[in-house]
Amino acid sequence: MTITITAFERSPDGGKGLARDTRVRWALEEAGRPYEVRLVSFKAMKEPAHLALHPFGQIPTYEEGGLALFETGAIVFHIAERHGGLLPDDADARARAIMWMFAALNSVEPAILDLVIAKFVEGDKPWSKERLPLVVDRIRDRLRQLSARLGDADWLDGGFSAGDLMMVSVLLRLKPSGILGEFPSLAAYVARGEARPAYKRAFAAQLAVNTAG
């Protein structure tokens, strides 16, 4: 069955790999699964056809036969479970890899997304200058905790897994801010993720869409 995902017709980041379809592309590349991409404009994302796939009018979505999914965590988990290569065979290690997927999305990403909101959505508010340092402090607290847990290991729990894929994807959002560079072990961890051939293929595919024409 053909796998089809949706992606921005033109990504807000200009193809730097921060749009969430990159996470799904990466997972499919790691699993060795071919896929097709249906590009969606911002206007089309809010129209009935797309809302039938994603009720919140966002990307990506994932279609395979009669299955339609939204939310990157759910999609990557499905790919990892169905196609292999992203979850360990050992049951306990598998559970821990899934735990790290949830940690990336629930414990680390919210603070990082809050920085984006504080800078670009609330940047003109009179209280933004006072709020921004608080947001940055919360991110640093999370990164200190994550860095302590990672230590000098290459990956979060043994070999590379879907947990690392999600965590690296989340941390990539911090590169433009310079905060990631304050934590050398995490910066090196992200660099290892970026160096994976599957990530390079996913990044190149997303960039090609945004530089075409």
N, C-alpha and C positions, 0 to 999 in steps of 0.2 A: 504494500500500500504506500502511496506517495505521501510524504510528510510535507505540509505547507505551513509556513509561518508568515506572520505579517510583520512589517517593519515600516518605519517612517519613510515616506517618499523623499523627504529631506530632513535629516536629523537636526535637532536644535544645537547639538555639539559639533556639527559639521563633519561627523565621521571619526571622532576621536575614540570611539569604542565605549562611550558612556551610556548610550541608549540601551535599554534593557534587552532588545533583540540580540545584542552581542552575547549575552549570557547563554541564550538558547542556541545560537549558532555555535558557540564554543562547546557546549555539551554535545551537540550533534556531531561536531567534528571529532571530539574525543571518543564518541561511541562508533565512529566510522559510518554514520548514517547519511545518505544523500538527502537533500531537501530542496524544496522550492520556496521562493519568497514572493509574496504578494505585497507590493508597495502601496501604502495607504496615505493619502493626504490628510492634513489636519481637518479639513472639511468633511472628508469621507469618514473619519474616525467617529464623528458624531451623528452619522446617518444610520437608519434602521438596519441595513445589512451588516454593518460592523458591530452595532450595538447588540445584535443577536448573538454575536460571538463573544463580545466583551461588554458587559452591561455598563462599565464605567468609561467606555469610549477611549481606551488606551491601547497601546501595543506592548508586547507582542501577543499574538494568539497562536495556537498550535492546532492543526487539524491532521488527523490520520484515520482514514476510513470514516467511520461514523463517530469518532471521538473528536470533540472540540474542547480545548482547554484555554484558560487565561491564567495570569499570575505566574511570574517567572519561577518562583519557588516550586509551585505545583508542576510546571512544565519540565523543569530540570529534574525533579524527583521522578517524574514519569519516565523520562528518557533514561535515567540511571537505572531504574527498576526494570524497564522493558528490554533495554538493549545492551546493558552490561558495560563494563569498562570504567564506571564511575563510583561503584560501591564495592567494598570488600566482600569476599565470600563468607568470612567468619561473621557469625550473627552479631556478636558483641561489637566488633569493629564496624560493622554495617550500621548498627544503632548509633554509634558515636559519630560516624560520618553524617548521618541524618541530623543528629543533634547540632553539629556545626553549621549545617545549612540553616537551621532555625536561628542559631545564634547570630549568624551573619545578617539575617533579615530582621530579627527582632531586637537584638541587643546592641548591634554596631551601626547598622544603616540608619535608623531613625535620627540619631544625633548628627550624622553626616548630612542627611537631607535637610535637617534644620539649619545647617550652615548655608546651604544654597538658598533657602527661604529667607534667612536673615540678611543675606547679601543682596539678593536680586529681587525679592518680592517686597521686603520690608525695609530696604535700604534707605528709602526717603522718609521714613517715619521719624518723628522727633526723638523717640526712645531707642532707635536702632543702635546708636553708638554705645549705649549702656548695655544693651542686650547681647551684642556680638561677642564680647569677651566671655560672657557666661556660656554661650554656645560652644565656643572654642575650648573652654575649660572642660566641658562635659565630654567633648571628643577626646581630648588628651587623657582624661581619666580612663575612658574605654580602651584607648590604644596602649596605655601603660599596662592595663590588666591583660590585654591580648598578647602584648610583647612578652610579659612575664610567663604566660602559659606556653607560648611558642618556644621560648628559650633559643637554643642554637639548632633546633631541628629544622629540616627542610620544609616539612608540612605539619599540619596540626595534629595528625594522629597516624603515624606510620606513613604509608604511601599516599600519593596524591589521590583525592577523592572529590566527589561532588561538594563536600563541605569546603574544601579549599577553593574550588571553582567559584562558589558563591562568595566566599570571604574575600578573595582577590578582586572579584568584580566590584564588591562594595568599596574596598579600600582604594581602588583606582580613582574613585570620585574625589579623593583627597589630594591627588598629585598636583593639581593647579594651585592649591592653597599653600603648599609648602609644609603643611603640618606633618605629612607622612615622613618627610625627610628628617624630622626630629627623632624618629624611631628607626635607627639603621636596620635592625633585624626585620622589621616589618617592611621597610622599603626593599630589602633584599628578597623577602618572601614574595612580594608583588612582582618583582623583576623575574623571579623564577617562574611565576605563572605566565607572565608575558612572553617568556622565552619558549614556552611549550609550542611545538609545531601546530597543534590544534588551535591554540589561541591565535597564533599568527594568521592562520587561514581565516578564522572568524573575523578578525580585525580587518584584514585585507578586503574581505567580501563586503563588510559594512562600509568601509572607506570608499570602495569603488562606486557604491550607490550614490554617495554624497559628492563625488568628484566627477561623475559622468556628465557629459554635456557642458 
